[in-house]
Amino acid sequence: MNPIQYQILRYLPDRVSGEFVNLGVATYDQASRTLRSEFVVKTERISCLFPGLDCTYLENAVGAIKKHLDELSCPEQTANELAHYLSIENFTQTALPVDDSSLFFSEIKCTLDVSVDTAAFDLFERFTRASFRND
């Protein structure tokens, strides 16, 4: 089992109510310097929770974050290029700088898993996809 760092991408349109929805996860195995992420593709169901939501904007924003993280995780990145990424937060802050917007990554959390790929899938299923199932 490997220690895996992860952060959850959240959408919080109203800080007063504190209601949010999870949109995806980013995972990082520092030992192997491997980054993986999983995000929702469609956001129509979120508009049921937050009427008036601009789904196209949210999908584009999540898509841009995913694209940026995928570029950082591509095999062409060398160990030297990734050496300054000491934690997952170093990656996620380049994709989504910390500010007071409605999109943000959670605090860093840790788990144990056999691989960063498995962790990304399992955490996405647990924290994100479960919110979008029709039960």
C-alpha positions as CSV (number, residue, x, y, z in Angstrom):
1,M,0.0,0.0,0.0
2,N,1.2,3.5,-0.9
3,P,0.4,6.7,0.9
4,I,-1.6,8.9,-1.5
5,Q,-2.4,12.6,-1.1
6,Y,-5.7,13.8,-2.4
7,Q,-7.8,16.9,-2.7
8,I,-11.5,17.2,-3.6
9,L,-12.7,19.9,-6.1
10,R,-15.8,21.5,-4.6
11,Y,-18.3,24.0,-5.9
12,L,-19.7,26.3,-3.2
13,P,-21.9,29.0,-4.8
14,D,-23.0,30.6,-1.5
15,R,-20.5,30.8,1.4
16,V,-23.2,31.9,3.8
17,S,-25.3,28.7,3.4
18,G,-22.1,26.5,3.2
19,E,-23.8,24.1,0.8
20,F,-21.4,22.6,-1.7
21,V,-21.1,19.7,-4.2
22,N,-18.0,17.7,-5.0
23,L,-16.9,17.9,-8.6
24,G,-13.9,15.6,-8.6
25,V,-10.6,14.5,-7.0
26,A,-6.9,14.9,-7.7
27,T,-4.5,12.3,-6.3
28,Y,-0.7,12.3,-5.9
29,D,1.8,9.7,-5.0
30,Q,4.9,11.6,-3.9
31,A,7.1,8.5,-3.9
32,S,6.5,7.8,-7.6
33,R,5.7,11.4,-8.5
34,T,2.5,10.4,-10.1
35,L,-0.5,12.7,-10.4
36,R,-4.0,11.5,-11.4
37,S,-7.4,13.2,-11.4
38,E,-11.0,12.4,-12.1
39,F,-13.7,15.0,-12.6
40,V,-17.4,15.2,-13.6
41,V,-18.1,15.9,-17.2
42,K,-21.7,17.0,-17.1
43,T,-23.2,19.3,-14.5
44,E,-26.9,19.4,-15.3
45,R,-27.9,17.6,-12.0
46,I,-26.0,20.3,-10.0
47,S,-28.5,22.9,-11.4
48,C,-31.2,21.0,-9.4
49,L,-29.3,21.8,-6.2
50,F,-28.4,25.4,-7.3
51,P,-31.0,26.9,-9.6
52,G,-29.7,29.5,-11.9
53,L,-26.3,27.9,-12.3
54,D,-24.5,28.5,-15.5
55,C,-23.7,24.8,-16.3
56,T,-21.6,25.7,-19.4
57,Y,-19.4,27.9,-17.4
58,L,-18.9,25.3,-14.7
59,E,-18.2,22.5,-17.2
60,N,-15.6,24.7,-19.0
61,A,-13.9,25.7,-15.7
62,V,-13.7,22.0,-14.6
63,G,-12.5,21.0,-18.0
64,A,-9.7,23.6,-17.9
65,I,-8.6,22.4,-14.4
66,K,-8.7,18.8,-15.7
67,K,-6.7,19.7,-18.8
68,H,-4.0,21.5,-16.8
69,L,-3.6,18.6,-14.3
70,D,-3.5,16.1,-17.2
71,E,-0.7,18.2,-18.8
72,L,1.3,18.1,-15.5
73,S,0.8,14.4,-15.2
74,C,1.9,13.4,-18.7
75,P,4.8,11.0,-19.0
76,E,7.0,13.6,-20.7
77,Q,7.4,15.4,-17.4
78,T,10.8,14.3,-16.0
79,A,11.6,13.6,-12.3
80,N,13.6,16.9,-12.2
81,E,10.7,18.9,-13.5
82,L,8.4,17.4,-10.9
83,A,10.9,17.5,-8.0
84,H,9.6,20.9,-6.8
85,Y,6.1,19.5,-6.4
86,L,6.3,18.4,-2.8
87,S,2.6,17.9,-2.3
88,I,-0.6,17.7,-4.3
89,E,-1.3,21.3,-3.3
90,N,1.6,22.5,-5.5
91,F,-0.2,21.0,-8.5
92,T,-3.8,22.0,-7.7
93,Q,-2.7,25.6,-6.9
94,T,-1.3,26.0,-10.5
95,A,-4.6,24.7,-11.9
96,L,-6.8,26.7,-9.5
97,P,-5.2,29.4,-7.4
98,V,-6.6,29.8,-3.9
99,D,-9.1,32.8,-3.9
100,D,-12.6,33.4,-2.7
101,S,-14.3,32.0,-5.8
102,S,-17.0,29.3,-5.7
103,L,-14.6,26.6,-7.0
104,F,-11.9,25.4,-4.6
105,F,-9.9,22.4,-3.7
106,S,-10.4,20.9,-0.2
107,E,-7.6,20.6,2.4
108,I,-5.0,17.9,1.7
109,K,-6.1,14.5,2.8
110,C,-4.3,11.2,2.8
111,T,-5.2,7.6,2.1
112,L,-3.4,4.3,1.5
113,D,-4.0,2.5,-1.8
114,V,-2.2,0.1,-4.2
115,S,-1.8,2.8,-6.8
116,V,-2.6,6.4,-7.5
117,D,-4.8,5.3,-10.4
118,T,-6.9,3.1,-8.2
119,A,-7.1,5.8,-5.5
120,A,-8.3,8.4,-8.0
121,F,-11.0,6.1,-9.3
122,D,-12.2,4.9,-5.8
123,L,-12.2,8.4,-4.3
124,F,-14.0,9.8,-7.3
125,E,-16.7,7.1,-6.9
126,R,-17.0,7.7,-3.2
127,F,-17.0,11.5,-3.0
128,T,-18.3,12.6,-6.4
129,R,-20.2,10.0,-8.5
130,A,-22.3,8.9,-5.5
131,S,-23.8,12.4,-5.5
132,F,-24.9,12.1,-9.1
133,R,-26.6,8.7,-9.1
134,N,-30.3,8.2,-9.6
135,D,-31.4,6.3,-6.6
